[in-house]
Amino acid sequence: MFSLEVKVQAFMTKDSDGEKTYCKGKVVNFSWEVGTITYDLLHSSLSSVVSWSSNQTATIWFFDKTLGEDVMLVDEV
């Protein structure tokens, strides 16, 4: 098992009536078996915890130690 801590930044969203809503940032913790996490699983897990509108999606960034900078995660590779 390993633990993953995801920091969700604050964001704005619109509800079904078109009203804007401010959503505070939060920290979400997940635990998975080693080798079971996929990009799609991470994305769907975030979707179940964070309520954004249908036209919004998560952009996932992580710190790559080999490059020494933040990089955007776009797929499994």
TAZI-V988144 format. One line per field, one symbol per residue. ss: DSSP state (H for helix, E for strand, C for the rest). psi: psi as a letter, one per 30 degrees, with the letter a starting at -180 (. if undefined). burial: I if it has 16 or more other ideal C-beta (glycine too) atoms within 10 Angstrom, else O. Layout:
# TAZI-V988144
ss = ???
psi = ???
burial = ???
This chain:
# TAZI-V988144
ss = CEEEEEEECCEEEECCCCCEEEECCEEEEEEECCCCCCHHHHHHHHHHHCCCCCCCCCCEEEEECCCCEEEEECCCC
psi = klkkkkjklklklkaffgkkkkklllkkklklkkffkleeeeeeeeefekjllfgllkjkkljjeefglklkjfae.
burial = OOOOOIOIOOOOIOOOOOOOOOOOOOOOOOOOOOOOOOOOOIOOIIOOOIOIOOOOOIOOOOOOOOOOOOOOOOOOO
